Structures are given as C-alpha cells and as structure tokens.
C-alpha cells in the first residue's frame, strides 16, 4: 500500500477510465476523470476532495447549502491506496484518516471489464472513543467538469423528471436553468436533484449526465438506492472567493436534504449507497449504451424470465380496474391464452369483499369469499389449465388503517413524532423488525406453495417521506436501515423461490431504481391511462431500465379500432408486454391485431431484447407534445428494430439512421408504407394515432 508520503501525482486506470490524483500536503485530491487514453486532464488542472464529509460541530468550509467539501473532508490525510482483483474487473481502495475525530475513511472504486463505468461508495469507521455525527458523506465526487467561472457556456446537464403518469421526461439544461447561476466568483447556488422518502423516483430519475460541449466529454451517473438520494453540481474555491473547480457531489440520504443524520459510535462503520459513474467522448445516446452494458454486467441476476421475456396479461388497466370476480376472470383467462399470453395476473382487489374499501383493509392477504364462490384457487387452476402461469397483486410493505394487521404493536410500523406514519389510508411496515419479515415470509409461502402463484406484482402506493424515529439516530437513518432491510428480504424471497417472477411497481414508475431492479425481474413503467402518451414515457424510461426489464401497457379500449390496437401493441413490443384490456369483448379486427403483435413478438422480437441497446433517432420526446413524431430504436447484434409513432402530427416521418433495407414488420395490413431515402428511411401513415415497427440491418 502506498503511503501519505507519496507527493507525486498518480493515476488509476480502471481499464476504460483514468482517475488522476494529486497528493498535496498529505491530502488526496482528485482531478478530472477521463476515458482511458485521453489526455484532457493534466497536472495543474482543477481538483477537489476525493471524499466530501461533514461532521457535526466541525466548521463547514462553505457558506451556503452545498455539499462539495465539508470538514473533516478538506483536511483528511491520505493514508494510501491499493488495487485488488475482483471477478469481472478490479477494485481500488483509497484510505484517509482524521486525527482529530479518529476517523478512517475508505473510498472504493469497483471497475468492470471493458465498460467505462465504475461503482463507487465510501465507508467511514470510528476508531476513537467518542461518537461522531455524520451530516453528509459522498458516495462519489467528480471534478473539473467545466471552467469554474464560465461553466454556463460549456456545461449541459441531462436530467429526467419523473412525475406520476409522466415518467422519464428528459431535459437538456444549462446549469443556470437548474439554479447554478454564473457570478464570476464562487457560487452560493447549485444545480441539484434528489428524492426524499421511499419513492426513489417520485420527482427525478436517480441518474443524470453532465456534458462538456467544449471538451466533448460526458460524465454520467446512476444512484442505486431505493430511498432518499441527492446530487449537486456547483463550484468551489480552495483559497479565495474566485472559484477554481466545478464539481459534482453524488450520494444517498444526508442530514440537510433527507433528515439522515448518523451518530457513528466508537467501533462502528457507516457505508454510503452505491453510485455508478462513467465518462466517455460522445453524448447522451452513447452514455445510455454504456449504462445498458453496465446494468447487464453488474446490476441484474440471471433470471429465467429476463432471458425469455414472457408475455404478461394483467387485468387492471382499462379492464377490471381492481374489481375482479370469478365471473369476470374466466372469459378473460380464455381470451388471454388465445391471444398468446404466458402469465395471467389478477391485480388489486382479489382479497377484498364486495363493496369493501380495500385500501383501508389490506394486510391479511386472504382471498375474498364473495369474489371467488368456488375459491381463488379454482380460478388460478383455470389459468394453469390453459397453459399460463398465475399471478397476484400484492402491496406487502403496508397495512390498511382498518386492517387486522394494523392492530400489531407500534414497533411494526414507521413512527414519527410519537405517531405512526399514515399515508393514503395505509400504515407503513418497518422491515427492520424481524417479526414483520417473518409475517410476510408466511404470506409469500402461502401464495406460492398453496395457490401455485408464479408471479407477484409487488406494488407500493405510498411514500414514507423522511422515515422513522423508532430505534434510529434520525428519521432518515431509520429509513435507510429500513430500505436496506427491505432489499435483504427480497433477496431471501427470490433465493427460496428462484422461479418466482416479481414485478417492481410503485404506482407505476415511482420506485424505478437499480437497488430494486438488481433484485426484481421487471419494472412497471407507468400508470398512464391515455395510451397516446405511452410512447413518450417508454422512450424516456428506456434510458433508465434495461429493455428486458421494462414493462409497458397495451390496453385496447372497448371502442378501439385496428389502428388503436396496433398503436398499443407497437409500444409494448419494444420491451416487455403488459397486455390488458377486455380481450374477451374486442372486435375481430382488434383481436387480430393483438394476437398478431404477440405472435411476432414471441417468434421474432423477444429473442433479441436481452442483448438490445436503445437509441433515439428523433431524440427525447415531450409527453405534452402530440404534434411531434416519436421514435425509439433497439440495436442488437443481429437486428435493428425501430418503433415510430404518429399521434397528431404530419403523415410522413423521415429519419436519418445508419441502416439498410428497412422493412415494415408490424402492422402489415393498415396501409402504412416504408421507403428508403438518402441516409435513412421515411414512414408514411395514412391516419393519425398510428404506429409501426421497422426492422433493418446496420449499413456496412
């Protein structure tokens, strides 16, 4: 291990990235991260702390609300670094110490072979005899992102807003448009995004990019946590009011933004949430391609369903709307099987008695007697008899306010100010309590072993916000421990039932993060009820979730025609099909479009999805703009697939794309045509509200 006596600059080559460091007065400083072989960073360039940490009672070096430095972060002494081999890559560990507070801080960089991404996290160990309060601790830092006094001219930030039913809405913004305003000095403001609570993607996706248009570099990151998180971009000065570095702070919950103060007792270790970060020469699409490769290499388990991309029918959207009965389900089961579906999922309401407000009574997870006169198992057996796997909706993290489960002691629930946290008529269970986990283990065992359930739509229709005070240093620390206990519970479920498929849902895309998706097989993308808005959501969400995990609705309406049905199908066929709608009452023409779309998906498309990478022939769409056309590409080793949607705009859509021999794949019988043009192709739609899939091969 190198020691703090190393005064010379050094670099760590992850294989695809260069991490340059200076050692100044025994303190480690990180410079601009660049792609391997790039010389954009040289000694003397701007640099900053390798770890940002603020402890209670310490004089913060910054006057404002920023998190780019902190104390003892600025004064930490560099104790050395070491490189280790790990499966599929290597690891760098940099160690710091603080004599005053008796802290040891370790920064971990995990590299992955042939991918310009590392996973970063930090841990701090209290080696003293007194507790230390941790107010913030970075998971990762980036430095040298732009000229510290002219950044608004150089830097563009890619960020995705993620409102309910309008998920994945990407914007490319100047720093000043996010609040980081140039003043030719050190700024008191910052560009920032974050989330507080257990809906990790309630306002933003937990990822972003900083693109330096002058240097031609783009840095990108993904915060892998199912709770509170925060990042900021600002500038900082080491010696005066004149800024000398533009940095990005990336991390999980902290005291200022998420009420997550940690009282680190002697001998204890505190570890941040992981963050994936990368850099390349290129732009948004190239960064998404790299993140897609990283997610497959590092973030998902080898599950059967992700490899097969099974077709799922769910009875909720524009179908039964949470009011299932035996009489309604039996014809739907037959129709879904005939259409080619492979899972049949009964959504919310299966446990509620007729005319009961099920949101206030959920928690027992026993079938309703009034809805299933011959028992729920009878209906699930019908699903199996026609060759599909049965599934059920579950919201296991809560207890309805009027449920029997709500009678459990307070230590079963999240608590604030001496009261249970009540949201949307639900109390929130505390997964740190082993009795809670044991109870839910029994629920899962009953559904799988007694009812033969092979699929669970695991929903979550509340947000804890700050967290819980019970047995916690702070609200946010209680939530962090609960979040981690919840992940451990999911891991246990899937280890016991390796063939069980679990869908991640949080009122659609409210918890669309790679802490959850590194455990669960699918992501429910949205609750959007207007199918014309689904393509814009799909395109944006494809930048955040692997195609084989990204499920989106197809729900032909009762009065749909063939155009509308095929529009629905094109949207769903790009990734994972969540089929819904009253398939038992569709016209023959509409039913034919659904069946043909599912057939093509199963026979031709889905084998390519687990290796596909998204690209964006028309850029990122706006869910509020119905005049602009929308397109999404999926490039796999053996096929290029492009979906094109016309909503209310022009009849002809021309796209520049490096392909040859474009061919209309679906729908083939509605008058849509495809013509080759110089540098790409043109699609002609005879009517509004139409969509199609085009296949092609790369131009050699």
C-alpha positions, 0 to 999 in steps of 0.5 A: 500500500502506498503511503501519505508520503507519496507527493507525486501525482498518480493515476488509476486506470480502471481499464476504460477510465483514468482517475488522476490524483494529486497528493498535496500536503498529505491530502488526496485530491482528485482531478478530472476523470477521463476515458482511458487514453485521453489526455484532457486532464493534466497536472495543474488542472482543477481538483477537489476532495476525493471524499466530501464529509461533514461532521457535526460541530466541525466548521463547514468550509462553505457558506451556503447549502452545498455539499462539495467539501465539508470538514473533516473532508478538506483536511483528511490525510491520505493514508494510501491506496491499493488495487485488488482483483475482483471477478469481472474487473478490479477494485481500488481502495483509497484510505484517509484518516482524521486525527482529530475525530479518529476517523478512517475513511475508505473510498472504493472504486469497483471497475468492470471489464471493458465498460467505462463505468465504475461503482463507487461508495465510501465507508467511514469507521470510528476508531476513537472513543467518542461518537461522531455525527455524520451530516453528509458523506459522498458516495462519489465526487467528480471534478473539473467538469467545466471552467469554474467561472464560465461553466454556463457556456460549456456545461449541459446537464441531462436530467429526467423528471419523473412525475406520476403518469409522466415518467422519464421526461428528459431535459437538456439544461444549462446549469443556470436553468437548474439554479447554478447561476454564473457570478464570476466568483464562487457560487452560493447556488447549485444545480441539484436533484434528489428524492426524499422518502421511499419513492426513489423516483417520485420527482427525478430519475436517480441518474443524470449526465453532465456534458462538456460541449467544449471538451466533448466529454460526458460524465454520467451517473446512476444512484442505486438506492431505493430511498432518499438520494441527492446530487449537486453540481456547483463550484468551489474555491480552495483559497479565495472567493474566485472559484477554481473547480466545478464539481459534482457531489453524488450520494444517498440520504444526508442530514440537510436534504433527507433528515439522515443524520448518523451518530457513528459510535466508537467501533462502528462503520457507516457505508454510503449507497452505491453510485455508478459513474462513467465518462466517455467522448460522445453524448447522451445516446452513447452514455445510455449504451454504456449504462445498458452494458453496465446494468447487464454486467453488474446490476441484474441476476440471471433470471429465467424470465429476463432471458425469455421475456414472457408475455404478461396479461394483467387485468387492471388497466382499462379492464377490471380496474381492481374489481375482479370476480370469478365471473369476470376472470374466466372469459378473460383467462380464455381470451388471454391464452388465445391471444398468446399470453404466458402469465395471467395476473389478477391485480388489486382487489382479489382479497377484498369483499364486495363493496369493501374499501380495500385500501383501508383493509389490506394486510391479511392477504386472504382471498375474498369469499364473495369474489371467488364462490368456488375459491381463488384457487379454482380460478388460478387452476383455470389459468394453469389449465390453459397453459399460463402461469398465475399471478397476484397483486400484492402491496406487502410493505403496508397495512390498511388503517382498518386492517387486522394487521394494523392492530400489531404493536407500534414497533411494526410500523414507521413512527414519527413524532410519537405517531405512526406514519399514515399515508393514503389510508395505509400504515407503513411496515418497518422491515427492520423488525424481524417479526414483520419479515417473518409475517410476510415470509408466511404470506409469500409461502402461502401464495406460492406453495398453496395457490401455485402463484408464479408471479407477484406484482409487488406494488407500493402506493405510498411514500414514507417521506423522511422515515422513522424515529423508532430505534434510529439516530434520525428519521432518515437513518431509520429509513435507510436501515429500513430500505436496506432491510427491505432489499435483504428480504427480497433477496431471501424471497427470490433465493427460496423461490428462484422461479418466482417472477416479481414485478417492481411497481410503485404506482407505476414508475415511482420506485424505478431504481437499480437497488430494486431492479438488481433484485426484481425481474421487471419494472412497471413503467407507468400508470398512464391511462391515455395510451397516446402518451405511452410512447413518450414515457417508454422512450424516456424510461428506456434510458433508465431500465434495461429493455428486458426489464421494462414493462409497458401497457397495451390496453385496447379500449372497448371502442378501439379500432385496428389502428388503436390496437396496433398503436398499443401493441407497437409500444409494448413490443419494444420491451416487455408486454403488459397486455390488458384490456377486455380481450374477451369483448374486442372486435375481430379486427382488434383481436387480430391485431393483438394476437398478431403483435404477440405472435411476432413478438414471441417468434421474432422480437423477444429473442433479441431484447436481452442483448438490445441497446436503445437509441433515439433517432428523433431524440427525447420526446415531450409527453405534452407534445402530440404534434411531434413524431416519436421514435425509439430504436433497439440495436442488437447484434443481429437486428435493428428494430425501430418503433415510430409513432404518429399521434397528431402530427404530419403523415410522413416521418423521415429519419436519418439512421445508419441502416439498410433495407428497412422493412415494415414488420408490424402492422402489415395490413393498415396501409402504412408504407416504408421507403428508403431515402438518402441516409435513412428511411421515411414512414408514411401513415395514412391516419393519425394515432398510428404506429409501426415497427421497422426492422433493418440491418446496420449499413456496412 
